[in-house]
Amino acid sequence: MLHQVGVSSQYRRLTRGGATELRGRLPMLFSPLPQLFRRTTPQVRFHSILFEQLSDGGDVDVRDTPSCFRDLNLDQVLESMLDGREEYRLEAFFYSPLTTAASVLYRHETLQDLEKKEVFDTVADFSRRMRGVRAHLSRVAKLHHRYERERWFLDAAEAYVTAVSTLKEELTLRDVDSRALVGLRGYLETYVDSPDFSTFVADTQKVKDNLASVVYRVHIRGSRVEVSPYGGEPDYTPEVEQTFAKFRQGDVDDYRVHFVDRAGMNHIEARILDLVVRLNPGVFSTLDDYCARYESFLDDTVVRFEREVQFYLAYLEFIERFKTAGLPFCYPQVSSRSKDIHVREAFDVALANTLVPGKKVVCNDFRLEGTERILVVTGANQGGKTTFAR
């Protein structure tokens, strides 16, 4: 079958002597080089969606799990909240409490923007596209054939262009007020409209078009496979279908099967590709130059944003189940002057996570005022003291 030897089935004809001659366009599955790449571009006032000053989060990735997380079962809450987002390594962000009212407000503004469905969906779509970029790049490390790697690299670059350009366009249509997302929008406008990015987009499309223009013939006779230039031979597929159409009695069951997604080409596919490269040296030389020139096409700020925004997305998705059950959430007012603490209708998220939607969750109020600094909670064993502490 044509797909099994790494070409598309756009051309096929039957020849005398039982041989099958196949012709096809170069498939869209040949790909890139093995590192994860980083590029830093425009200097616009946006650094982080979590930290107004990037230096505030400088050592966040080396934070250890606080002992209180295990004591209060907060590690279980975090595990549930971050399920499915392990690749982002978000735990450290939750281990790092903010120390100023201004930094808390910065996150509150951002979270309020992301609570808007259209903004949330825009960012979630961008994240999905970026996961596709990383999937392409991670596949590169598993491949052995040079031009298979480079083709995946090109696919990753194209997916990245689409992800960033779409995010930029979508954010211009969204109602955002937070300093973080307004700053991100401005950064993306400068980045996407920059000469470097525009050249990158144009070069990506040019190389893609070059590869799509490659057409060749694969001639199979027994165990012998020959690859040669396509000479404009007619496609006999319509004629064969027309000849046998009169025997058609209706639709038949679909017996097609899905092929297992292998880590790379087999030796026959690789050999066919080698011969195609020999027939089209200019096209593949251009691909070589492209991969070398854009080895580090990922922008640091864009990559950091996509990781950090998971902090907000994970939280919003996690609390949605509780809000649906009628449990209250709010944005606490914080002060750098007053030490008073007033809490109403607080509940234990760890317990609620196991009960919703099965049982009713009991909420509690408490307050510390004036010179009060310590709450003393007493009661019988299994009476809810740890639950209240959480």
Summary of the structure (lengths in Angstrom):
residues: 390
radius of gyration: 28.8
end to end distance: 61.5
largest distance: 98.7
contacts: 1016
relative contact order: 0.16
helix: 53%
strand: 9%
